Every structure is written in structure tokens, then in C-alpha cells.
Amino acid sequence: MIVECPICDATITVKNPQEGDVVVCQECDTEFELVQFDDEWDLLEVGEEDWEEDDDL
């Protein structure tokens, strides 16, 4: 499977994708978690949710 990095638009190749897998963009070194919405794969930046929680402290 091939997906596009939402940060730098580089191509990321994922073999045997499983929901929850973490992949790294080789161009910008950003980590993403694979998520599936309605039969389409998407990338969620790892730590994105944690930053929102830290703002409450």
C-alpha cells in the first residue's frame, strides 16, 4: 500500500497494513499511526492527541 505523508507529501510504502501500525516518513521523520475510515487508510500523527491533553495542565 502507498500513502502520502500529510506533512511533506512524500510517498510512504506500507507492507501488510494493520490498523494501529506506526510508520515513519523517511523524508521528514514524522511518525504516523495507520487508521482506517470507510475502507480507506489514513495517517494520524503520533502524539497529536497527547499535545492537546498537555495544554490542560
PDB file of N, H, CA, C and O in Angstrom:
ATOM      1  N   MET A   1       0.845  -1.169   0.000  1.00  0.00           N
ATOM      2  CA  MET A   1       0.000   0.000   0.000  1.00  0.00           C
ATOM      3  C   MET A   1       0.895   1.237   0.000  1.00  0.00           C
ATOM      4  O   MET A   1       1.950   1.255   0.634  1.00  0.00           O
ATOM      5  N   ILE A   2       0.467   2.249  -0.706  1.00  0.00           N
ATOM      6  H   ILE A   2      -0.390   2.234  -1.221  1.00  0.00           H
ATOM      7  CA  ILE A   2       1.212   3.501  -0.767  1.00  0.00           C
ATOM      8  C   ILE A   2       0.308   4.625  -0.269  1.00  0.00           C
ATOM      9  O   ILE A   2      -0.832   4.762  -0.714  1.00  0.00           O
ATOM     10  N   VAL A   3       0.828   5.429   0.661  1.00  0.00           N
ATOM     11  H   VAL A   3       1.754   5.318   1.023  1.00  0.00           H
ATOM     12  CA  VAL A   3       0.102   6.589   1.176  1.00  0.00           C
ATOM     13  C   VAL A   3       1.003   7.814   1.072  1.00  0.00           C
ATOM     14  O   VAL A   3       2.220   7.692   0.934  1.00  0.00           O
ATOM     15  N   GLU A   4       0.402   8.979   1.138  1.00  0.00           N
ATOM     16  H   GLU A   4      -0.587   9.079   1.250  1.00  0.00           H
ATOM     17  CA  GLU A   4       1.154  10.230   1.038  1.00  0.00           C
ATOM     18  C   GLU A   4       1.292  10.861   2.417  1.00  0.00           C
ATOM     19  O   GLU A   4       0.320  10.942   3.168  1.00  0.00           O
ATOM     20  N   CYS A   5       2.497  11.306   2.750  1.00  0.00           N
ATOM     21  H   CYS A   5       3.287  11.241   2.141  1.00  0.00           H
ATOM     22  CA  CYS A   5       2.741  11.973   4.021  1.00  0.00           C
ATOM     23  C   CYS A   5       1.974  13.296   4.045  1.00  0.00           C
ATOM     24  O   CYS A   5       2.140  14.119   3.144  1.00  0.00           O
ATOM     25  N   PRO A   6       1.136  13.512   5.065  1.00  0.00           N
ATOM     26  CA  PRO A   6       0.382  14.763   5.138  1.00  0.00           C
ATOM     27  C   PRO A   6       1.239  15.972   5.517  1.00  0.00           C
ATOM     28  O   PRO A   6       0.782  17.111   5.414  1.00  0.00           O
ATOM     29  N   ILE A   7       2.465  15.735   5.949  1.00  0.00           N
ATOM     30  H   ILE A   7       2.836  14.810   6.033  1.00  0.00           H
ATOM     31  CA  ILE A   7       3.358  16.833   6.335  1.00  0.00           C
ATOM     32  C   ILE A   7       4.175  17.329   5.144  1.00  0.00           C
ATOM     33  O   ILE A   7       4.202  18.527   4.859  1.00  0.00           O
ATOM     34  N   CYS A   8       4.851  16.390   4.439  1.00  0.00           N
ATOM     35  H   CYS A   8       4.830  15.417   4.671  1.00  0.00           H
ATOM     36  CA  CYS A   8       5.774  16.797   3.374  1.00  0.00           C
ATOM     37  C   CYS A   8       5.401  16.254   1.995  1.00  0.00           C
ATOM     38  O   CYS A   8       6.118  16.503   1.026  1.00  0.00           O
ATOM     39  N   ASP A   9       4.294  15.517   1.886  1.00  0.00           N
ATOM     40  H   ASP A   9       3.711  15.314   2.673  1.00  0.00           H
ATOM     41  CA  ASP A   9       3.799  14.960   0.620  1.00  0.00           C
ATOM     42  C   ASP A   9       4.676  13.857   0.037  1.00  0.00           C
ATOM     43  O   ASP A   9       4.508  13.493  -1.126  1.00  0.00           O
ATOM     44  N   ALA A  10       5.602  13.324   0.816  1.00  0.00           N
ATOM     45  H   ALA A  10       5.739  13.621   1.761  1.00  0.00           H
ATOM     46  CA  ALA A  10       6.435  12.213   0.347  1.00  0.00           C
ATOM     47  C   ALA A  10       5.590  10.939   0.283  1.00  0.00           C
ATOM     48  O   ALA A  10       4.552  10.836   0.937  1.00  0.00           O
ATOM     49  N   THR A  11       6.045   9.979  -0.507  1.00  0.00           N
ATOM     50  H   THR A  11       6.888  10.063  -1.038  1.00  0.00           H
ATOM     51  CA  THR A  11       5.368   8.697  -0.628  1.00  0.00           C
ATOM     52  C   THR A  11       5.857   7.758   0.465  1.00  0.00           C
ATOM     53  O   THR A  11       7.062   7.613   0.675  1.00  0.00           O
ATOM     54  N   ILE A  12       4.914   7.118   1.163  1.00  0.00           N
ATOM     55  H   ILE A  12       3.936   7.236   0.993  1.00  0.00           H
ATOM     56  CA  ILE A  12       5.241   6.148   2.209  1.00  0.00           C
ATOM     57  C   ILE A  12       4.676   4.806   1.774  1.00  0.00           C
ATOM     58  O   ILE A  12       3.477   4.686   1.521  1.00  0.00           O
ATOM     59  N   THR A  13       5.539   3.791   1.688  1.00  0.00           N
ATOM     60  H   THR A  13       6.513   3.889   1.894  1.00  0.00           H
ATOM     61  CA  THR A  13       5.111   2.450   1.320  1.00  0.00           C
ATOM     62  C   THR A  13       4.923   1.629   2.583  1.00  0.00           C
ATOM     63  O   THR A  13       5.811   1.567   3.433  1.00  0.00           O
ATOM     64  N   VAL A  14       3.759   0.998   2.699  1.00  0.00           N
ATOM     65  H   VAL A  14       3.038   1.049   2.009  1.00  0.00           H
ATOM     66  CA  VAL A  14       3.435   0.193   3.878  1.00  0.00           C
ATOM     67  C   VAL A  14       3.116  -1.222   3.409  1.00  0.00           C
ATOM     68  O   VAL A  14       2.211  -1.428   2.601  1.00  0.00           O
ATOM     69  N   LYS A  15       3.866  -2.192   3.922  1.00  0.00           N
ATOM     70  H   LYS A  15       4.602  -2.025   4.578  1.00  0.00           H
ATOM     71  CA  LYS A  15       3.606  -3.591   3.587  1.00  0.00           C
ATOM     72  C   LYS A  15       2.718  -4.200   4.661  1.00  0.00           C
ATOM     73  O   LYS A  15       2.954  -3.999   5.852  1.00  0.00           O
ATOM     74  N   ASN A  16       1.706  -4.939   4.247  1.00  0.00           N
ATOM     75  H   ASN A  16       1.514  -5.102   3.280  1.00  0.00           H
ATOM     76  CA  ASN A  16       0.779  -5.612   5.162  1.00  0.00           C
ATOM     77  C   ASN A  16       0.219  -4.661   6.219  1.00  0.00           C
ATOM     78  O   ASN A  16       0.441  -4.872   7.411  1.00  0.00           O
ATOM     79  N   PRO A  17      -0.502  -3.622   5.805  1.00  0.00           N
ATOM     80  CA  PRO A  17      -1.002  -2.639   6.772  1.00  0.00           C
ATOM     81  C   PRO A  17      -1.996  -3.242   7.756  1.00  0.00           C
ATOM     82  O   PRO A  17      -2.867  -4.029   7.384  1.00  0.00           O
ATOM     83  N   GLN A  18      -1.847  -2.861   9.002  1.00  0.00           N
ATOM     84  H   GLN A  18      -1.139  -2.222   9.304  1.00  0.00           H
ATOM     85  CA  GLN A  18      -2.767  -3.239  10.073  1.00  0.00           C
ATOM     86  C   GLN A  18      -3.123  -1.963  10.824  1.00  0.00           C
ATOM     87  O   GLN A  18      -2.254  -1.135  11.093  1.00  0.00           O
ATOM     88  N   GLU A  19      -4.386  -1.806  11.160  1.00  0.00           N
ATOM     89  H   GLU A  19      -5.092  -2.479  10.942  1.00  0.00           H
ATOM     90  CA  GLU A  19      -4.793  -0.606  11.893  1.00  0.00           C
ATOM     91  C   GLU A  19      -4.016  -0.515  13.202  1.00  0.00           C
ATOM     92  O   GLU A  19      -3.913  -1.494  13.941  1.00  0.00           O
ATOM     93  N   GLY A  20      -3.471   0.667  13.482  1.00  0.00           N
ATOM     94  H   GLY A  20      -3.555   1.462  12.881  1.00  0.00           H
ATOM     95  CA  GLY A  20      -2.684   0.873  14.694  1.00  0.00           C
ATOM     96  C   GLY A  20      -1.188   0.778  14.471  1.00  0.00           C
ATOM     97  O   GLY A  20      -0.411   1.146  15.352  1.00  0.00           O
ATOM     98  N   ASP A  21      -0.761   0.283  13.289  1.00  0.00           N
ATOM     99  H   ASP A  21      -1.392  -0.016  12.573  1.00  0.00           H
ATOM    100  CA  ASP A  21       0.671   0.225  12.988  1.00  0.00           C
ATOM    101  C   ASP A  21       1.247   1.636  12.975  1.00  0.00           C
ATOM    102  O   ASP A  21       0.567   2.586  12.587  1.00  0.00           O
ATOM    103  N   VAL A  22       2.491   1.771  13.396  1.00  0.00           N
ATOM    104  H   VAL A  22       3.044   0.999  13.711  1.00  0.00           H
ATOM    105  CA  VAL A  22       3.182   3.055  13.348  1.00  0.00           C
ATOM    106  C   VAL A  22       4.175   3.010  12.196  1.00  0.00           C
ATOM    107  O   VAL A  22       4.978   2.082  12.094  1.00  0.00           O
ATOM    108  N   VAL A  23       4.116   4.020  11.325  1.00  0.00           N
ATOM    109  H   VAL A  23       3.464   4.773  11.408  1.00  0.00           H
ATOM    110  CA  VAL A  23       5.035   4.135  10.201  1.00  0.00           C
ATOM    111  C   VAL A  23       5.749   5.476  10.309  1.00  0.00           C
ATOM    112  O   VAL A  23       5.231   6.421  10.905  1.00  0.00           O
ATOM    113  N   VAL A  24       6.948   5.549   9.725  1.00  0.00           N
ATOM    114  H   VAL A  24       7.368   4.782   9.241  1.00  0.00           H
ATOM    115  CA  VAL A  24       7.751   6.767   9.779  1.00  0.00           C
ATOM    116  C   VAL A  24       8.006   7.257   8.362  1.00  0.00           C
ATOM    117  O   VAL A  24       8.405   6.479   7.495  1.00  0.00           O
ATOM    118  N   CYS A  25       7.781   8.532   8.125  1.00  0.00           N
ATOM    119  H   CYS A  25       7.457   9.165   8.829  1.00  0.00           H
ATOM    120  CA  CYS A  25       8.103   9.137   6.840  1.00  0.00           C
ATOM    121  C   CYS A  25       9.617   9.286   6.756  1.00  0.00           C
ATOM    122  O   CYS A  25      10.235   9.886   7.635  1.00  0.00           O
ATOM    123  N   GLN A  26      10.206   8.746   5.712  1.00  0.00           N
ATOM    124  H   GLN A  26       9.703   8.258   4.998  1.00  0.00           H
ATOM    125  CA  GLN A  26      11.655   8.800   5.552  1.00  0.00           C
ATOM    126  C   GLN A  26      12.156  10.204   5.197  1.00  0.00           C
ATOM    127  O   GLN A  26      13.337  10.502   5.375  1.00  0.00           O
ATOM    128  N   GLU A  27      11.272  11.061   4.701  1.00  0.00           N
ATOM    129  H   GLU A  27      10.312  10.819   4.557  1.00  0.00           H
ATOM    130  CA  GLU A  27      11.670  12.413   4.314  1.00  0.00           C
ATOM    131  C   GLU A  27      11.685  13.389   5.493  1.00  0.00           C
ATOM    132  O   GLU A  27      12.633  14.159   5.647  1.00  0.00           O
ATOM    133  N   CYS A  28      10.632  13.359   6.330  1.00  0.00           N
ATOM    134  H   CYS A  28       9.862  12.734   6.205  1.00  0.00           H
ATOM    135  CA  CYS A  28      10.537  14.343   7.420  1.00  0.00           C
ATOM    136  C   CYS A  28      10.632  13.711   8.812  1.00  0.00           C
ATOM    137  O   CYS A  28      10.547  14.415   9.819  1.00  0.00           O
ATOM    138  N   ASP A  29      10.810  12.378   8.872  1.00  0.00           N
ATOM    139  H   ASP A  29      10.879  11.807   8.055  1.00  0.00           H
ATOM    140  CA  ASP A  29      10.966  11.631  10.134  1.00  0.00           C
ATOM    141  C   ASP A  29       9.769  11.752  11.082  1.00  0.00           C
ATOM    142  O   ASP A  29       9.919  11.572  12.290  1.00  0.00           O
ATOM    143  N   THR A  30       8.598  12.052  10.549  1.00  0.00           N
ATOM    144  H   THR A  30       8.476  12.198   9.567  1.00  0.00           H
ATOM    145  CA  THR A  30       7.398  12.129  11.373  1.00  0.00           C
ATOM    146  C   THR A  30       6.793  10.738  11.508  1.00  0.00           C
ATOM    147  O   THR A  30       6.725   9.990  10.533  1.00  0.00           O
ATOM    148  N   GLU A  31       6.348  10.388  12.725  1.00  0.00           N
ATOM    149  H   GLU A  31       6.403  10.995  13.517  1.00  0.00           H
ATOM    150  CA  GLU A  31       5.715   9.094  12.972  1.00  0.00           C
ATOM    151  C   GLU A  31       4.204   9.236  12.841  1.00  0.00           C
ATOM    152  O   GLU A  31       3.610  10.206  13.310  1.00  0.00           O
ATOM    153  N   PHE A  32       3.597   8.243  12.190  1.00  0.00           N
ATOM    154  H   PHE A  32       4.080   7.455  11.809  1.00  0.00           H
ATOM    155  CA  PHE A  32       2.154   8.232  11.988  1.00  0.00           C
ATOM    156  C   PHE A  32       1.582   6.884  12.391  1.00  0.00           C
ATOM    157  O   PHE A  32       2.247   5.855  12.270  1.00  0.00           O
ATOM    158  N   GLU A  33       0.350   6.895  12.870  1.00  0.00           N
ATOM    159  H   GLU A  33      -0.191   7.731  12.968  1.00  0.00           H
ATOM    160  CA  GLU A  33      -0.392   5.673  13.149  1.00  0.00           C
ATOM    161  C   GLU A  33      -1.371   5.449  11.998  1.00  0.00           C
ATOM    162  O   GLU A  33      -2.058   6.377  11.572  1.00  0.00           O
ATOM    163  N   LEU A  34      -1.431   4.215  11.498  1.00  0.00           N
ATOM    164  H   LEU A  34      -0.872   3.462  11.844  1.00  0.00           H
ATOM    165  CA  LEU A  34      -2.375   3.881  10.440  1.00  0.00           C
ATOM    166  C   LEU A  34      -3.773   3.714  11.024  1.00  0.00           C
ATOM    167  O   LEU A  34      -3.973   2.977  11.990  1.00  0.00           O
ATOM    168  N   VAL A  35      -4.729   4.404  10.429  1.00  0.00           N
ATOM    169  H   VAL A  35      -4.567   5.002   9.644  1.00  0.00           H
ATOM    170  CA  VAL A  35      -6.126   4.266  10.833  1.00  0.00           C
ATOM    171  C   VAL A  35      -6.958   4.052   9.573  1.00  0.00           C
ATOM    172  O   VAL A  35      -6.588   4.504   8.489  1.00  0.00           O
ATOM    173  N   GLN A  36      -8.077   3.364   9.724  1.00  0.00           N
ATOM    174  H   GLN A  36      -8.377   2.997  10.605  1.00  0.00           H
ATOM    175  CA  GLN A  36      -8.920   3.069   8.573  1.00  0.00           C
ATOM    176  C   GLN A  36     -10.302   3.672   8.771  1.00  0.00           C
ATOM    177  O   GLN A  36     -10.952   3.446   9.792  1.00  0.00           O
ATOM    178  N   PHE A  37     -10.745   4.449   7.772  1.00  0.00           N
ATOM    179  H   PHE A  37     -10.217   4.632   6.943  1.00  0.00           H
ATOM    180  CA  PHE A  37     -12.071   5.063   7.774  1.00  0.00           C
ATOM    181  C   PHE A  37     -12.795   4.652   6.501  1.00  0.00           C
ATOM    182  O   PHE A  37     -12.353   4.981   5.400  1.00  0.00           O
ATOM    183  N   ASP A  38     -13.901   3.939   6.643  1.00  0.00           N
ATOM    184  H   ASP A  38     -14.260   3.671   7.537  1.00  0.00           H
ATOM    185  CA  ASP A  38     -14.727   3.559   5.487  1.00  0.00           C
ATOM    186  C   ASP A  38     -13.905   2.962   4.343  1.00  0.00           C
ATOM    187  O   ASP A  38     -13.984   3.435   3.209  1.00  0.00           O
ATOM    188  N   ASP A  39     -13.129   1.944   4.631  1.00  0.00           N
ATOM    189  H   ASP A  39     -13.065   1.560   5.552  1.00  0.00           H
ATOM    190  CA  ASP A  39     -12.312   1.214   3.652  1.00  0.00           C
ATOM    191  C   ASP A  39     -11.169   2.034   3.058  1.00  0.00           C
ATOM    192  O   ASP A  39     -10.570   1.603   2.073  1.00  0.00           O
ATOM    193  N   GLU A  40     -10.848   3.191   3.615  1.00  0.00           N
ATOM    194  H   GLU A  40     -11.334   3.542   4.415  1.00  0.00           H
ATOM    195  CA  GLU A  40      -9.706   3.979   3.163  1.00  0.00           C
ATOM    196  C   GLU A  40      -8.736   4.150   4.321  1.00  0.00           C
ATOM    197  O   GLU A  40      -9.147   4.367   5.461  1.00  0.00           O
ATOM    198  N   TRP A  41      -7.439   4.050   4.019  1.00  0.00           N
ATOM    199  H   TRP A  41      -7.106   3.874   3.093  1.00  0.00           H
ATOM    200  CA  TRP A  41      -6.405   4.212   5.040  1.00  0.00           C
ATOM    201  C   TRP A  41      -6.031   5.677   5.161  1.00  0.00           C
ATOM    202  O   TRP A  41      -6.027   6.417   4.177  1.00  0.00           O
ATOM    203  N   ASP A  42      -5.717   6.083   6.377  1.00  0.00           N
ATOM    204  H   ASP A  42      -5.720   5.483   7.177  1.00  0.00           H
ATOM    205  CA  ASP A  42      -5.291   7.455   6.638  1.00  0.00           C
ATOM    206  C   ASP A  42      -4.167   7.419   7.667  1.00  0.00           C
ATOM    207  O   ASP A  42      -3.966   6.409   8.341  1.00  0.00           O
ATOM    208  N   LEU A  43      -3.439   8.517   7.784  1.00  0.00           N
ATOM    209  H   LEU A  43      -3.602   9.338   7.236  1.00  0.00           H
ATOM    210  CA  LEU A  43      -2.332   8.618   8.731  1.00  0.00           C
ATOM    211  C   LEU A  43      -2.668   9.649   9.794  1.00  0.00           C
ATOM    212  O   LEU A  43      -3.066  10.771   9.482  1.00  0.00           O
ATOM    213  N   LEU A  44      -2.503   9.260  11.055  1.00  0.00           N
ATOM    214  H   LEU A  44      -2.179   8.348  11.309  1.00  0.00           H
ATOM    215  CA  LEU A  44      -2.708  10.159  12.183  1.00  0.00           C
ATOM    216  C   LEU A  44      -1.352  10.366  12.845  1.00  0.00           C
ATOM    217  O   LEU A  44      -0.698   9.397  13.232  1.00  0.00           O
ATOM    218  N   GLU A  45      -0.925  11.613  12.977  1.00  0.00           N
ATOM    219  H   GLU A  45      -1.456  12.399  12.662  1.00  0.00           H
ATOM    220  CA  GLU A  45       0.390  11.890  13.551  1.00  0.00           C
ATOM    221  C   GLU A  45       0.456  11.384  14.987  1.00  0.00           C
ATOM    222  O   GLU A  45      -0.414  11.697  15.800  1.00  0.00           O
ATOM    223  N   VAL A  46       1.483  10.607  15.299  1.00  0.00           N
ATOM    224  H   VAL A  46       2.190  10.353  14.638  1.00  0.00           H
ATOM    225  CA  VAL A  46       1.660  10.047  16.643  1.00  0.00           C
ATOM    226  C   VAL A  46       1.950  11.188  17.606  1.00  0.00           C
ATOM    227  O   VAL A  46       2.765  12.062  17.311  1.00  0.00           O
ATOM    228  N   GLY A  47       1.281  11.180  18.764  1.00  0.00           N
ATOM    229  H   GLY A  47       0.619  10.470  19.003  1.00  0.00           H
ATOM    230  CA  GLY A  47       1.483  12.213  19.767  1.00  0.00           C
ATOM    231  C   GLY A  47       0.567  13.404  19.597  1.00  0.00           C
ATOM    232  O   GLY A  47       0.535  14.284  20.458  1.00  0.00           O
ATOM    233  N   GLU A  48      -0.174  13.454  18.515  1.00  0.00           N
ATOM    234  H   GLU A  48      -0.148  12.739  17.815  1.00  0.00           H
ATOM    235  CA  GLU A  48      -1.061  14.575  18.248  1.00  0.00           C
ATOM    236  C   GLU A  48      -2.091  14.746  19.364  1.00  0.00           C
ATOM    237  O   GLU A  48      -2.353  15.869  19.795  1.00  0.00           O
ATOM    238  N   GLU A  49      -2.674  13.645  19.834  1.00  0.00           N
ATOM    239  H   GLU A  49      -2.461  12.733  19.484  1.00  0.00           H
ATOM    240  CA  GLU A  49      -3.671  13.704  20.899  1.00  0.00           C
ATOM    241  C   GLU A  49      -3.035  14.085  22.227  1.00  0.00           C
ATOM    242  O   GLU A  49      -3.651  14.791  23.026  1.00  0.00           O
ATOM    243  N   ASP A  50      -1.808  13.629  22.475  1.00  0.00           N
ATOM    244  H   ASP A  50      -1.307  13.056  21.826  1.00  0.00           H
ATOM    245  CA  ASP A  50      -1.117  13.925  23.727  1.00  0.00           C
ATOM    246  C   ASP A  50      -0.873  15.422  23.883  1.00  0.00           C
ATOM    247  O   ASP A  50      -0.946  15.939  24.997  1.00  0.00           O
ATOM    248  N   TRP A  51      -0.584  16.131  22.787  1.00  0.00           N
ATOM    249  H   TRP A  51      -0.525  15.710  21.882  1.00  0.00           H
ATOM    250  CA  TRP A  51      -0.330  17.561  22.874  1.00  0.00           C
ATOM    251  C   TRP A  51      -1.576  18.288  23.360  1.00  0.00           C
ATOM    252  O   TRP A  51      -1.475  19.220  24.158  1.00  0.00           O
ATOM    253  N   GLU A  52      -2.742  17.876  22.892  1.00  0.00           N
ATOM    254  H   GLU A  52      -2.824  17.119  22.244  1.00  0.00           H
ATOM    255  CA  GLU A  52      -3.974  18.523  23.318  1.00  0.00           C
ATOM    256  C   GLU A  52      -4.199  18.317  24.811  1.00  0.00           C
ATOM    257  O   GLU A  52      -4.647  19.238  25.495  1.00  0.00           O
ATOM    258  N   GLU A  53      -3.900  17.131  25.330  1.00  0.00           N
ATOM    259  H   GLU A  53      -3.537  16.383  24.775  1.00  0.00           H
ATOM    260  CA  GLU A  53      -4.072  16.846  26.745  1.00  0.00           C
ATOM    261  C   GLU A  53      -3.095  17.645  27.594  1.00  0.00           C
ATOM    262  O   GLU A  53      -3.455  18.075  28.690  1.00  0.00           O
ATOM    263  N   ASP A  54      -1.866  17.859  27.120  1.00  0.00           N
ATOM    264  H   ASP A  54      -1.573  17.511  26.229  1.00  0.00           H
ATOM    265  CA  ASP A  54      -0.859  18.595  27.870  1.00  0.00           C
ATOM    266  C   ASP A  54      -1.257  20.058  28.060  1.00  0.00           C
ATOM    267  O   ASP A  54      -0.852  20.679  29.043  1.00  0.00           O
ATOM    268  N   ASP A  55      -2.044  20.619  27.136  1.00  0.00           N
ATOM    269  H   ASP A  55      -2.373  20.114  26.338  1.00  0.00           H
ATOM    270  CA  ASP A  55      -2.464  22.008  27.246  1.00  0.00           C
ATOM    271  C   ASP A  55      -3.334  22.245  28.475  1.00  0.00           C
ATOM    272  O   ASP A  55      -3.409  23.366  28.978  1.00  0.00           O
ATOM    273  N   ASP A  56      -3.991  21.194  28.958  1.00  0.00           N
ATOM    274  H   ASP A  56      -3.930  20.283  28.549  1.00  0.00           H
ATOM    275  CA  ASP A  56      -4.875  21.327  30.113  1.00  0.00           C
ATOM    276  C   ASP A  56      -4.116  21.390  31.435  1.00  0.00           C
ATOM    277  O   ASP A  56      -4.700  21.759  32.454  1.00  0.00           O
ATOM    278  N   LEU A  57      -2.839  21.042  31.445  1.00  0.00           N
ATOM    279  H   LEU A  57      -2.365  20.743  30.617  1.00  0.00           H
ATOM    280  CA  LEU A  57      -2.068  21.002  32.695  1.00  0.00           C
ATOM    281  C   LEU A  57      -1.685  22.375  33.173  1.00  0.00           C
ATOM    282  O   LEU A  57      -1.035  22.509  34.210  1.00  0.00           O
TER     283      LEU A  57
END
